[in-house]
């Protein structure tokens, strides 16, 4: 923002600034003169005058809106603020808007009740161009019930079947086979038979030989024959 003024600008516009200060706030004067609020306050101090209070201007503006029978939501839409901010400002200035319930006369409530008999809450909101949340609030406030979303048909009760006659066979325990596992149990792999060459002598353990029987220490490669390869001497270690 360019705030530099030509020489003698404030002296030439002193009377204009003094007249504008009676009805305009400091921010409005700064916008009109393309200056900063600090410059405006300094020039008003030199002129020994004050501008209109921003709080008083806001009070008068909100008072005019309240006199137009506007609700808080409508004021918030005009001002571009939230309803919570408007509520705080009204409370700060001691103002209050009209009660929306007072705008609904008995005839209007009766008309809404008749329309609610054949329409849902969403259809009523679209018909009157209200928000669905606000329409639900009105329906709860006036105790109006709308048509349900779908026609509810009461279900006919099922006929009770005759009790089953239990016999003795029904109480006989039934032996069931144990459930088979879903996976196959691991089977032992067959061990391949070792085929020894002909020149290798394989000595197998004979179960019929007593533990204290003397063993023959012969180095012969002939196959072991029970009763022939044993001697009467001490067992070789």
C-alpha positions as CSV (number, residue, x, y, z in Angstrom):
1,X,0.0,0.0,0.0
2,X,1.3,3.4,-1.0
3,X,1.0,5.8,1.9
4,X,3.3,8.6,0.8
5,X,1.2,11.8,0.2
6,X,2.3,14.8,-1.8
7,X,3.4,17.9,0.1
8,X,0.4,19.8,1.7
9,X,-2.1,17.0,1.1
10,X,-3.3,16.9,4.7
11,X,-3.5,20.7,5.0
12,X,-5.6,20.9,1.9
13,X,-8.0,18.1,3.1
14,X,-8.1,19.1,6.8
15,X,-11.7,20.2,6.7
16,X,-12.8,17.2,4.6
17,X,-11.1,14.9,7.1
18,X,-12.8,16.7,10.0
19,X,-16.2,16.3,8.4
20,X,-15.6,12.6,7.5
21,X,-14.5,11.8,11.1
22,X,-18.0,12.5,12.3
23,X,-19.6,9.6,10.5
24,X,-16.6,7.3,9.6
25,X,-14.4,5.1,11.6
26,X,-10.6,5.2,11.5
27,X,-10.4,2.2,9.3
28,X,-12.9,3.7,6.8
29,X,-11.0,6.9,6.7
30,X,-7.8,5.1,6.0
31,X,-9.4,3.3,3.1
32,X,-10.9,6.5,1.8
33,X,-7.6,8.5,1.9
34,X,-5.5,5.5,0.9
35,X,-3.5,5.8,4.1
36,X,-2.7,3.7,7.2
37,X,-4.8,4.0,10.4
38,X,-1.7,5.3,12.2
39,X,-1.5,8.2,9.8
40,X,-5.2,8.9,10.3
41,X,-5.0,8.9,14.0
42,X,-2.0,11.3,13.8
43,X,-3.8,13.8,11.6
44,X,-6.9,13.6,13.8
45,X,-4.7,14.4,16.8
46,X,-3.3,17.4,15.0
47,X,-6.9,18.5,14.2
48,X,-7.8,18.0,17.9
49,X,-10.8,15.8,16.9
50,X,-11.7,12.2,17.0
51,X,-13.4,9.8,14.6
52,X,-16.4,7.7,15.1
53,X,-15.9,4.8,17.4
54,X,-15.7,1.4,15.6
55,X,-17.6,-0.2,18.4
56,X,-20.4,2.3,18.1
57,X,-20.5,1.9,14.3
58,X,-20.7,-1.9,14.7
59,X,-23.5,-1.5,17.2
60,X,-25.5,0.7,14.9
61,X,-25.0,-1.7,12.0
62,X,-26.1,-4.7,14.0
63,X,-29.0,-2.8,15.3
64,X,-30.2,-2.0,11.8
65,X,-29.9,-5.7,10.9
66,X,-31.9,-6.8,13.9
67,X,-34.7,-4.3,13.1
68,X,-35.1,-6.0,9.7
69,X,-36.4,-9.1,11.5
70,X,-33.3,-11.1,10.4
71,X,-32.2,-14.3,12.2
72,X,-28.7,-15.0,13.3
73,X,-28.1,-17.3,10.4
74,X,-29.2,-14.7,7.9
75,X,-27.0,-12.0,9.5
76,X,-24.0,-14.5,9.4
77,X,-24.6,-15.1,5.7
78,X,-24.7,-11.3,5.0
79,X,-21.6,-10.6,7.1
80,X,-19.7,-13.6,5.9
81,X,-19.1,-14.9,9.4
82,X,-20.2,-17.9,11.5
83,X,-23.3,-17.9,13.6
84,X,-21.1,-18.3,16.7
85,X,-19.3,-15.1,15.9
86,X,-22.5,-13.2,15.4
87,X,-23.9,-14.6,18.7
88,X,-20.8,-13.3,20.5
89,X,-21.1,-9.8,18.9
90,X,-24.8,-9.6,19.7
91,X,-24.1,-10.5,23.3
92,X,-21.3,-8.0,23.5
93,X,-23.5,-5.2,22.3
94,X,-26.6,-6.3,24.3
95,X,-28.6,-7.0,21.2
96,X,-30.8,-10.0,20.3
97,X,-32.5,-11.2,17.1
98,X,-36.1,-12.4,16.7
99,X,-36.9,-15.8,17.8
100,X,-37.5,-18.1,14.9
101,X,-40.3,-19.8,16.7
102,X,-42.3,-16.6,16.9
103,X,-42.4,-16.4,13.1
104,X,-44.2,-19.7,12.9
105,X,-47.9,-19.0,13.4
106,X,-50.5,-21.5,14.2
107,X,-51.6,-21.6,10.6
108,X,-48.1,-22.2,9.4
109,X,-47.5,-25.0,11.9
110,X,-50.8,-26.6,10.9
111,X,-49.8,-26.4,7.2
112,X,-46.4,-28.0,8.0
113,X,-48.2,-30.8,9.9
114,X,-50.4,-31.6,7.0
115,X,-47.5,-31.7,4.6
116,X,-45.6,-34.0,6.9
117,X,-48.2,-36.6,6.7
118,X,-47.3,-37.5,3.1
119,X,-43.7,-36.3,2.9
120,X,-40.4,-37.2,4.5
121,X,-38.1,-34.7,6.3
122,X,-35.9,-34.5,3.2
123,X,-38.9,-33.8,1.0
124,X,-40.1,-31.1,3.3
125,X,-36.6,-29.5,3.4
126,X,-36.5,-29.4,-0.4
127,X,-40.0,-28.1,-0.6
128,X,-39.4,-25.1,1.7
129,X,-35.8,-24.7,0.7
130,X,-34.4,-25.3,4.2
131,X,-31.4,-27.3,5.3
132,X,-32.2,-30.8,6.4
133,X,-30.7,-30.2,9.8
134,X,-32.9,-27.1,10.3
135,X,-36.0,-29.0,9.2
136,X,-35.3,-31.8,11.7
137,X,-34.9,-29.0,14.4
138,X,-38.3,-27.6,13.4
139,X,-40.0,-31.0,13.4
140,X,-38.6,-31.7,16.9
141,X,-39.6,-28.3,18.2
142,X,-43.2,-28.6,17.1
143,X,-43.5,-32.3,17.7
144,X,-44.4,-33.2,14.1
145,X,-44.0,-36.7,12.8
146,X,-43.2,-37.2,9.1
147,X,-44.0,-40.1,6.8
148,X,-41.4,-42.8,7.2
149,X,-39.0,-43.4,4.3
150,X,-40.6,-46.7,3.4
151,X,-44.0,-48.2,4.1
152,X,-43.7,-50.6,7.0
153,X,-45.9,-53.6,6.6
154,X,-46.5,-55.6,9.8
155,X,-45.3,-59.1,9.4
156,X,-47.8,-61.8,10.1
157,X,-46.7,-64.1,13.0
158,X,-45.6,-67.5,11.9
159,X,-47.8,-70.5,13.0
160,X,-46.1,-72.4,15.7
161,X,-45.2,-76.0,14.7
162,X,-46.2,-79.0,16.7
163,X,-43.6,-80.1,19.2
164,X,-41.5,-83.0,17.9
165,X,-42.0,-86.3,19.5
166,X,-38.7,-87.6,20.8
167,X,-38.1,-91.3,20.7
168,X,-35.6,-93.5,22.5
169,X,-33.5,-93.7,19.4
170,X,-33.0,-89.9,19.6
171,X,-31.2,-90.3,22.9
172,X,-29.0,-93.2,21.7
173,X,-25.4,-92.0,21.5
174,X,-24.0,-92.3,18.0
175,X,-20.4,-93.5,17.8
176,X,-18.6,-91.5,15.3
177,X,-15.3,-92.2,13.7
178,X,-12.5,-90.0,14.8
179,X,-12.0,-87.2,12.4
180,X,-9.1,-87.7,10.0
181,X,-6.5,-85.0,9.9
182,X,-6.7,-82.7,6.9
183,X,-3.0,-83.4,6.2
184,X,-1.2,-86.7,5.6
185,X,1.0,-88.0,8.5
186,X,4.6,-88.2,7.5
187,X,5.6,-91.8,6.6
188,X,9.1,-93.1,7.2
189,X,11.1,-93.2,4.1
190,X,12.3,-96.7,3.0
191,X,16.0,-97.1,3.5
192,X,17.8,-98.3,0.4
193,X,19.6,-101.7,0.8
194,X,23.4,-101.4,0.8
195,X,25.0,-103.7,-1.8
196,X,28.5,-104.5,-0.7
197,X,31.2,-105.5,-3.2
198,X,32.3,-109.1,-3.3
199,X,35.8,-108.4,-1.9
200,X,34.4,-106.7,1.2
201,X,33.6,-108.9,4.2
202,X,30.7,-107.6,6.2
203,X,30.4,-108.8,9.8
204,X,26.9,-108.8,11.1
205,X,26.0,-109.0,14.8
206,X,24.7,-112.4,15.6
207,X,22.1,-112.3,18.4
208,X,22.7,-116.0,19.2
209,X,26.3,-115.4,20.4
210,X,26.7,-115.2,24.1
211,X,28.2,-112.0,25.5
212,X,31.2,-113.9,27.1
213,X,32.0,-116.0,24.0
214,X,35.6,-115.7,22.9
215,X,35.8,-114.2,19.5
216,X,38.3,-115.4,16.8
217,X,41.0,-113.0,15.9
218,X,41.4,-114.5,12.4
219,X,42.0,-112.2,9.5
220,X,40.4,-114.4,7.1
221,X,38.1,-112.9,4.5
222,X,35.8,-115.9,4.5
223,X,32.3,-115.3,5.6
224,X,31.5,-115.7,9.3
225,X,30.2,-119.1,10.1
226,X,28.8,-119.8,13.6
227,X,30.7,-122.6,15.5
228,X,33.7,-122.5,13.3
229,X,35.2,-119.1,13.7
230,X,35.3,-119.3,17.5
231,X,38.1,-120.6,19.7
232,X,38.3,-121.7,23.3
233,X,40.8,-119.0,24.2
234,X,40.2,-115.8,25.9
235,X,38.1,-113.2,24.0
236,X,40.1,-110.9,22.0
237,X,39.8,-107.2,22.7
